[in-house]
Amino acid sequence: MIRYVITAILIIMVLIVIIVMMSYVLNTLYLVNSISNYTVVIINGSGRLLSIP
């Protein structure tokens, strides 16, 4: 009986770790996406300032 409880706790801990890592990866991907959008906006703005078509 104790063995089943321990295995259940281990499975739950592994699931929690996987969920935390997935949320971290998604946050980093969102950050990279927003940074790339900012760079595109900055490049377009600087091109218009320098009158580059």
Jmol script that loads the backbone (N, CA, C; Angstrom):
load data "model"
ATOM      1  N   MET A   1       0.835  -1.205   0.000  1.00  0.00           N
ATOM      2  CA  MET A   1       0.000   0.000   0.000  1.00  0.00           C
ATOM      3  C   MET A   1       0.867   1.251   0.000  1.00  0.00           C
ATOM      4  N   ILE A   2       1.906   1.269   0.842  1.00  0.00           N
ATOM      5  CA  ILE A   2       2.773   2.443   0.905  1.00  0.00           C
ATOM      6  C   ILE A   2       3.485   2.646  -0.446  1.00  0.00           C
ATOM      7  N   ARG A   3       3.822   1.535  -1.095  1.00  0.00           N
ATOM      8  CA  ARG A   3       4.514   1.631  -2.380  1.00  0.00           C
ATOM      9  C   ARG A   3       3.645   2.339  -3.415  1.00  0.00           C
ATOM     10  N   TYR A   4       2.345   2.055  -3.454  1.00  0.00           N
ATOM     11  CA  TYR A   4       1.460   2.707  -4.412  1.00  0.00           C
ATOM     12  C   TYR A   4       1.358   4.203  -4.125  1.00  0.00           C
ATOM     13  N   VAL A   5       1.306   4.553  -2.843  1.00  0.00           N
ATOM     14  CA  VAL A   5       1.238   5.978  -2.489  1.00  0.00           C
ATOM     15  C   VAL A   5       2.509   6.689  -2.935  1.00  0.00           C
ATOM     16  N   ILE A   6       3.665   6.058  -2.721  1.00  0.00           N
ATOM     17  CA  ILE A   6       4.932   6.682  -3.103  1.00  0.00           C
ATOM     18  C   ILE A   6       5.008   6.840  -4.619  1.00  0.00           C
ATOM     19  N   THR A   7       4.592   5.817  -5.368  1.00  0.00           N
ATOM     20  CA  THR A   7       4.631   5.935  -6.830  1.00  0.00           C
ATOM     21  C   THR A   7       3.665   7.008  -7.319  1.00  0.00           C
ATOM     22  N   ALA A   8       2.506   7.118  -6.697  1.00  0.00           N
ATOM     23  CA  ALA A   8       1.554   8.157  -7.094  1.00  0.00           C
ATOM     24  C   ALA A   8       2.147   9.539  -6.844  1.00  0.00           C
ATOM     25  N   ILE A   9       2.804   9.716  -5.688  1.00  0.00           N
ATOM     26  CA  ILE A   9       3.425  11.009  -5.385  1.00  0.00           C
ATOM     27  C   ILE A   9       4.532  11.316  -6.389  1.00  0.00           C
ATOM     28  N   LEU A  10       5.319  10.321  -6.749  1.00  0.00           N
ATOM     29  CA  LEU A  10       6.381  10.540  -7.728  1.00  0.00           C
ATOM     30  C   LEU A  10       5.810  10.935  -9.084  1.00  0.00           C
ATOM     31  N   ILE A  11       4.737  10.264  -9.511  1.00  0.00           N
ATOM     32  CA  ILE A  11       4.123  10.597 -10.800  1.00  0.00           C
ATOM     33  C   ILE A  11       3.595  12.027 -10.779  1.00  0.00           C
ATOM     34  N   ILE A  12       2.972  12.417  -9.673  1.00  0.00           N
ATOM     35  CA  ILE A  12       2.444  13.784  -9.572  1.00  0.00           C
ATOM     36  C   ILE A  12       3.589  14.798  -9.604  1.00  0.00           C
ATOM     37  N   MET A  13       4.679  14.502  -8.926  1.00  0.00           N
ATOM     38  CA  MET A  13       5.819  15.418  -8.940  1.00  0.00           C
ATOM     39  C   MET A  13       6.399  15.550 -10.343  1.00  0.00           C
ATOM     40  N   VAL A  14       6.513  14.438 -11.066  1.00  0.00           N
ATOM     41  CA  VAL A  14       7.041  14.495 -12.429  1.00  0.00           C
ATOM     42  C   VAL A  14       6.112  15.325 -13.313  1.00  0.00           C
ATOM     43  N   LEU A  15       4.802  15.151 -13.163  1.00  0.00           N
ATOM     44  CA  LEU A  15       3.863  15.938 -13.956  1.00  0.00           C
ATOM     45  C   LEU A  15       4.001  17.425 -13.640  1.00  0.00           C
ATOM     46  N   ILE A  16       4.171  17.767 -12.356  1.00  0.00           N
ATOM     47  CA  ILE A  16       4.330  19.175 -11.977  1.00  0.00           C
ATOM     48  C   ILE A  16       5.601  19.740 -12.600  1.00  0.00           C
ATOM     49  N   VAL A  17       6.689  18.977 -12.576  1.00  0.00           N
ATOM     50  CA  VAL A  17       7.944  19.456 -13.171  1.00  0.00           C
ATOM     51  C   VAL A  17       7.771  19.674 -14.668  1.00  0.00           C
ATOM     52  N   ILE A  18       7.085  18.742 -15.347  1.00  0.00           N
ATOM     53  CA  ILE A  18       6.876  18.892 -16.794  1.00  0.00           C
ATOM     54  C   ILE A  18       6.030  20.128 -17.081  1.00  0.00           C
ATOM     55  N   ILE A  19       4.992  20.362 -16.273  1.00  0.00           N
ATOM     56  CA  ILE A  19       4.139  21.534 -16.497  1.00  0.00           C
ATOM     57  C   ILE A  19       4.935  22.817 -16.286  1.00  0.00           C
ATOM     58  N   VAL A  20       5.775  22.859 -15.247  1.00  0.00           N
ATOM     59  CA  VAL A  20       6.574  24.057 -14.989  1.00  0.00           C
ATOM     60  C   VAL A  20       7.544  24.306 -16.135  1.00  0.00           C
ATOM     61  N   MET A  21       8.198  23.253 -16.628  1.00  0.00           N
ATOM     62  CA  MET A  21       9.145  23.437 -17.730  1.00  0.00           C
ATOM     63  C   MET A  21       8.424  23.892 -18.999  1.00  0.00           C
ATOM     64  N   MET A  22       7.238  23.342 -19.259  1.00  0.00           N
ATOM     65  CA  MET A  22       6.497  23.761 -20.454  1.00  0.00           C
ATOM     66  C   MET A  22       6.083  25.231 -20.344  1.00  0.00           C
ATOM     67  N   SER A  23       5.633  25.666 -19.185  1.00  0.00           N
ATOM     68  CA  SER A  23       5.262  27.069 -19.026  1.00  0.00           C
ATOM     69  C   SER A  23       6.484  27.964 -19.191  1.00  0.00           C
ATOM     70  N   TYR A  24       7.651  27.534 -18.691  1.00  0.00           N
ATOM     71  CA  TYR A  24       8.880  28.316 -18.869  1.00  0.00           C
ATOM     72  C   TYR A  24       9.244  28.426 -20.348  1.00  0.00           C
ATOM     73  N   VAL A  25       9.148  27.297 -21.075  1.00  0.00           N
ATOM     74  CA  VAL A  25       9.467  27.314 -22.510  1.00  0.00           C
ATOM     75  C   VAL A  25       8.492  28.221 -23.256  1.00  0.00           C
ATOM     76  N   LEU A  26       7.213  28.149 -22.907  1.00  0.00           N
ATOM     77  CA  LEU A  26       6.228  28.990 -23.585  1.00  0.00           C
ATOM     78  C   LEU A  26       6.500  30.469 -23.290  1.00  0.00           C
ATOM     79  N   ASN A  27       6.876  30.788 -22.053  1.00  0.00           N
ATOM     80  CA  ASN A  27       7.181  32.179 -21.724  1.00  0.00           C
ATOM     81  C   ASN A  27       8.391  32.676 -22.512  1.00  0.00           C
ATOM     82  N   THR A  28       9.434  31.850 -22.627  1.00  0.00           N
ATOM     83  CA  THR A  28      10.614  32.282 -23.382  1.00  0.00           C
ATOM     84  C   THR A  28      10.265  32.458 -24.857  1.00  0.00           C
ATOM     85  N   LEU A  29       9.437  31.555 -25.402  1.00  0.00           N
ATOM     86  CA  LEU A  29       9.031  31.699 -26.804  1.00  0.00           C
ATOM     87  C   LEU A  29       8.230  32.988 -26.990  1.00  0.00           C
ATOM     88  N   TYR A  30       7.349  33.303 -26.049  1.00  0.00           N
ATOM     89  CA  TYR A  30       6.570  34.535 -26.144  1.00  0.00           C
ATOM     90  C   TYR A  30       7.487  35.752 -26.090  1.00  0.00           C
ATOM     91  N   LEU A  31       8.505  35.707 -25.205  1.00  0.00           N
ATOM     92  CA  LEU A  31       9.462  36.801 -25.108  1.00  0.00           C
ATOM     93  C   LEU A  31      10.208  36.974 -26.423  1.00  0.00           C
ATOM     94  N   VAL A  32      10.692  35.873 -27.006  1.00  0.00           N
ATOM     95  CA  VAL A  32      11.433  35.958 -28.271  1.00  0.00           C
ATOM     96  C   VAL A  32      10.536  36.515 -29.362  1.00  0.00           C
ATOM     97  N   ASN A  33       9.274  36.095 -29.384  1.00  0.00           N
ATOM     98  CA  ASN A  33       8.346  36.582 -30.404  1.00  0.00           C
ATOM     99  C   ASN A  33       8.122  38.080 -30.251  1.00  0.00           C
ATOM    100  N   SER A  34       7.903  38.556 -29.032  1.00  0.00           N
ATOM    101  CA  SER A  34       7.666  39.982 -28.833  1.00  0.00           C
ATOM    102  C   SER A  34       8.926  40.786 -29.166  1.00  0.00           C
ATOM    103  N   ILE A  35      10.114  40.244 -28.826  1.00  0.00           N
ATOM    104  CA  ILE A  35      11.358  40.965 -29.134  1.00  0.00           C
ATOM    105  C   ILE A  35      11.536  41.063 -30.645  1.00  0.00           C
ATOM    106  N   SER A  36      11.219  39.981 -31.393  1.00  0.00           N
ATOM    107  CA  SER A  36      11.353  40.038 -32.845  1.00  0.00           C
ATOM    108  C   SER A  36      10.355  41.039 -33.431  1.00  0.00           C
ATOM    109  N   ASN A  37       9.152  41.108 -32.864  1.00  0.00           N
ATOM    110  CA  ASN A  37       8.192  42.111 -33.342  1.00  0.00           C
ATOM    111  C   ASN A  37       8.722  43.522 -33.096  1.00  0.00           C
ATOM    112  N   TYR A  38       9.318  43.754 -31.932  1.00  0.00           N
ATOM    113  CA  TYR A  38       9.876  45.068 -31.639  1.00  0.00           C
ATOM    114  C   TYR A  38      10.992  45.416 -32.618  1.00  0.00           C
ATOM    115  N   THR A  39      11.856  44.453 -32.944  1.00  0.00           N
ATOM    116  CA  THR A  39      12.949  44.742 -33.879  1.00  0.00           C
ATOM    117  C   THR A  39      12.391  45.081 -35.261  1.00  0.00           C
ATOM    118  N   VAL A  40      11.343  44.376 -35.685  1.00  0.00           N
ATOM    119  CA  VAL A  40      10.744  44.699 -36.985  1.00  0.00           C
ATOM    120  C   VAL A  40      10.183  46.114 -36.973  1.00  0.00           C
ATOM    121  N   VAL A  41       9.504  46.475 -35.893  1.00  0.00           N
ATOM    122  CA  VAL A  41       8.945  47.832 -35.801  1.00  0.00           C
ATOM    123  C   VAL A  41      10.068  48.865 -35.797  1.00  0.00           C
ATOM    124  N   ILE A  42      11.149  48.607 -35.056  1.00  0.00           N
ATOM    125  CA  ILE A  42      12.263  49.564 -34.986  1.00  0.00           C
ATOM    126  C   ILE A  42      12.924  49.697 -36.359  1.00  0.00           C
ATOM    127  N   ILE A  43      13.112  48.575 -37.057  1.00  0.00           N
ATOM    128  CA  ILE A  43      13.744  48.645 -38.384  1.00  0.00           C
ATOM    129  C   ILE A  43      12.859  49.420 -39.348  1.00  0.00           C
ATOM    130  N   ASN A  44      11.555  49.178 -39.306  1.00  0.00           N
ATOM    131  CA  ASN A  44      10.659  49.915 -40.200  1.00  0.00           C
ATOM    132  C   ASN A  44      10.672  51.401 -39.865  1.00  0.00           C
ATOM    133  N   GLY A  45      10.635  51.740 -38.575  1.00  0.00           N
ATOM    134  CA  GLY A  45      10.640  53.144 -38.192  1.00  0.00           C
ATOM    135  C   GLY A  45      11.925  53.843 -38.595  1.00  0.00           C
ATOM    136  N   SER A  46      13.074  53.190 -38.373  1.00  0.00           N
ATOM    137  CA  SER A  46      14.345  53.823 -38.736  1.00  0.00           C
ATOM    138  C   SER A  46      14.442  53.952 -40.258  1.00  0.00           C
ATOM    139  N   GLY A  47      13.924  52.988 -41.007  1.00  0.00           N
ATOM    140  CA  GLY A  47      13.938  53.108 -42.464  1.00  0.00           C
ATOM    141  C   GLY A  47      13.114  54.276 -42.933  1.00  0.00           C
ATOM    142  N   ARG A  48      11.958  54.513 -42.309  1.00  0.00           N
ATOM    143  CA  ARG A  48      11.143  55.664 -42.696  1.00  0.00           C
ATOM    144  C   ARG A  48      11.842  56.970 -42.303  1.00  0.00           C
ATOM    145  N   LEU A  49      12.522  56.960 -41.144  1.00  0.00           N
ATOM    146  CA  LEU A  49      13.230  58.178 -40.738  1.00  0.00           C
ATOM    147  C   LEU A  49      14.349  58.507 -41.723  1.00  0.00           C
ATOM    148  N   LEU A  50      15.050  57.489 -42.219  1.00  0.00           N
ATOM    149  CA  LEU A  50      16.135  57.713 -43.170  1.00  0.00           C
ATOM    150  C   LEU A  50      15.619  57.793 -44.603  1.00  0.00           C
ATOM    151  N   SER A  51      14.292  57.812 -44.784  1.00  0.00           N
ATOM    152  CA  SER A  51      13.654  57.891 -46.106  1.00  0.00           C
ATOM    153  C   SER A  51      14.114  56.760 -47.012  1.00  0.00           C
ATOM    154  N   ILE A  52      14.242  55.561 -46.436  1.00  0.00           N
ATOM    155  CA  ILE A  52      14.553  54.364 -47.235  1.00  0.00           C
ATOM    156  C   ILE A  52      13.239  53.664 -47.539  1.00  0.00           C
ATOM    157  N   PRO A  53      12.947  53.389 -48.764  1.00  0.00           N
ATOM    158  CA  PRO A  53      11.648  52.760 -49.083  1.00  0.00           C
ATOM    159  C   PRO A  53      11.559  51.345 -48.564  1.00  0.00           C
TER     160      PRO A  53
END
end "model"
wireframe off; spacefill off
backbone 0.3
color backbone group
